Amino acid sequence: MRGDGVRDETKTLAPVPALAGMAEALRLVEGGSPAELRRRSVSLLRERLALPWVRCLALDASGRWLEEEGEAPSLACDDFRHPYAHAIRNGRPLALGLGEARTRLDHEAFQAATAGLPAAWRLVVRPLRACDGKREWLGVLAVAGPAERVEALIECDDYLAFEALLCRLWAWLVRQHDERRDQARLRDSLAELNDGARRRTLSERLGRRILGESPAIRTLRDQLVRAAETNLAVLLQGETGTGKELVARGIHEVSARHEGPFLAVNCAAIPESLLEAELFGHVRGAFSGAERDREGLFGEADGGTLFLDEIGDMPLALQAKLLRVLETGRYRPLGGDRERRVDLRLVAATHQPLHRRIREGSFRADLYYRLGQFPLTLPALRERREDIPVLAQAFIDDFCRREGREDIGLGRAVLRALDDRDFPGNVRELRNLIDYACAMTRDGESLAPEALPVASALPGAEDAAGESPQGGEASLDPGTGGEPGGGEVFDLRRALRDYEATLIRQRLARFDGNRTLAAESLGLPKRTLAHKCRQLQLDSP
Ligand SMILES: Nc1ncnc2c1ncn2[C@@H]1O[C@H](COP(=O)(O)OP(=O)(O)OP(=O)(O)O)[C@@H](O)[C@H]1O
């Protein structure tokens, strides 16, 4: 068998006149596209019938242009300076001597195409009709050659059968092509509809936890859905308390990894010496105190999401190792001799501008770009004040549920008071204010502005309450030359440590030991304050 489905033996067998042309017909049928069909038809006429000049042009979908394969420019169907326009517009074959045609029809492309042909030759242009009830015309077939040969050809039944076969096949292929295109368009628009509906559902689902209807927060939820569709590393930037951890969980929950683990670690809260073991894990005996193998967060988060909070505080040496894990998907536990593979999505967060840390040389630029494959900035609460009522109401409901209280209302006056605040601690600060105000309000009553803690308790507002740094709190003001305790400083590290300890102790005392409020008033995440308390041994009062 030959590739075209015709048995090689046919060459050696005696020809059967009644079946002459079948092999050629088969070749036409097997041309898989209208363009290929036209090419095969032209070469059939040229080679088998020894017609030197044959052209086949297709009418484009608009019905206004005739196109030929290759470089040839399209011909306008209403440009009657070339013979094809006459044939297709009149819907009738055109036959005329080539000399006469060239004199009457001065179209440059037609003149150029026939320039070398004898003037005595005859030109026949036949419009090809589709007859498939959908489109009328397919294109034109033009043949030029010695007059007797051309005329004999187009009058013979075999030629007409060839032309009919060409038209039917052509129309069928065009129809198939159109159907495939329509189906693809339908599939695309259905997929788009499905994607749109799915994304809307996921975004609404996120809206149950990441509250707010401001344009900024709606856009953020849509972006989270997009981020969740990919495996890209996400970098969350935003002030403290804007909801970075909440958002990281949100991405995990609407992603394909939602059945895997979600693990969070605060890089600022874990001493430098322990963070590496925390992330990479260790084998028994890797360092003194490593009595058992420990998996580490990379291993534990396999198949899920790892959230690295306060990434800006990660030590430089560890940054290089993290970058390698992200690039290779492999890590080696401390003291281990074999690398392990890990498949996780990393979400990192920072409340400090990483650009500054890069300039200072304390953060690697290459890691910054790797972490920020999908960067997201969380809006500060003061930039979306319209969300305060809905957040405040949700926090009241939450308080009542937790504390078994009921019916605490949210009055207009308290909303106005909240609207006047700047919220440097963002949503966390609002939540804490509401918790405090709820605690100060009886069941059945509405929160009153007086129930809110005074603004002087907030960072940056100390002066307003007459509490200057030199006054109520430990002071360290190099500008004034003042030193803690008034004595001379001989050990800067120690002096700073003492200052930090004194300040934190004072803040804790001011907030009756409430670490959340103390952390907020110092602009610190709660976990960082907890770590500092342990480090400075402030745990016992
Ligand atoms: N859009 C929001 N809807 C509901 N609660 C929110 C929203 N944003 C933040 N919160 C709440 O505010 C508090 C702080 O959020 P979260 O810990 O995620 O902030 P963060 O940006 O990670 O803070 P930090 O930078 O201090 O670590 C949490 O109680 C969280 O539930």
PDBQT file of the ligand as one rigid body, heavy atoms in Angstrom, charges set to zero:
ROOT
HETATM    1  N1  LIG A 601     -10.644  41.757  56.201  1.00  0.00    +0.000 N 
HETATM    2  C1  LIG A 601     -10.725  41.244  57.436  1.00  0.00    +0.000 A 
HETATM    3  N2  LIG A 601     -11.887  40.699  57.864  1.00  0.00    +0.000 NA
HETATM    4  C2  LIG A 601     -11.995  40.187  59.095  1.00  0.00    +0.000 A 
HETATM    5  N3  LIG A 601     -10.999  40.166  59.993  1.00  0.00    +0.000 NA
HETATM    6  C3  LIG A 601      -9.826  40.684  59.617  1.00  0.00    +0.000 A 
HETATM    7  C4  LIG A 601      -9.621  41.245  58.330  1.00  0.00    +0.000 A 
HETATM    8  N4  LIG A 601      -8.351  41.660  58.246  1.00  0.00    +0.000 NA
HETATM    9  C5  LIG A 601      -7.775  41.384  59.427  1.00  0.00    +0.000 A 
HETATM   10  N5  LIG A 601      -8.648  40.795  60.242  1.00  0.00    +0.000 N 
HETATM   11  C6  LIG A 601      -8.415  40.377  61.629  1.00  0.00    +0.000 C 
HETATM   12  O1  LIG A 601      -7.420  41.245  62.152  1.00  0.00    +0.000 OA
HETATM   13  C7  LIG A 601      -6.519  40.532  62.959  1.00  0.00    +0.000 C 
HETATM   14  C8  LIG A 601      -5.116  40.674  62.411  1.00  0.00    +0.000 C 
HETATM   15  O2  LIG A 601      -5.027  39.946  61.215  1.00  0.00    +0.000 OA
HETATM   16  P1  LIG A 601      -3.678  39.234  60.771  1.00  0.00    +0.000 P 
HETATM   17  O3  LIG A 601      -2.988  38.603  61.943  1.00  0.00    +0.000 OA
HETATM   18  O4  LIG A 601      -4.000  38.370  59.611  1.00  0.00    +0.000 OA
HETATM   19  O5  LIG A 601      -2.858  40.523  60.328  1.00  0.00    +0.000 OA
HETATM   20  P2  LIG A 601      -1.354  40.612  59.855  1.00  0.00    +0.000 P 
HETATM   21  O6  LIG A 601      -1.312  41.605  58.755  1.00  0.00    +0.000 OA
HETATM   22  O7  LIG A 601      -0.831  39.229  59.584  1.00  0.00    +0.000 OA
HETATM   23  O8  LIG A 601      -0.651  41.207  61.131  1.00  0.00    +0.000 OA
HETATM   24  P3  LIG A 601       0.924  41.238  61.510  1.00  0.00    +0.000 P 
HETATM   25  O9  LIG A 601       1.625  41.997  60.412  1.00  0.00    +0.000 OA
HETATM   26  O10 LIG A 601       0.923  42.004  62.764  1.00  0.00    +0.000 OA
HETATM   27  O11 LIG A 601       1.361  39.819  61.638  1.00  0.00    +0.000 OA
HETATM   28  C9  LIG A 601      -7.009  39.095  62.997  1.00  0.00    +0.000 C 
HETATM   29  O12 LIG A 601      -7.848  38.955  64.114  1.00  0.00    +0.000 OA
HETATM   30  C10 LIG A 601      -7.821  38.980  61.726  1.00  0.00    +0.000 C 
HETATM   31  O13 LIG A 601      -8.815  38.009  61.836  1.00  0.00    +0.000 OA
ENDROOT
TORSDOF 0
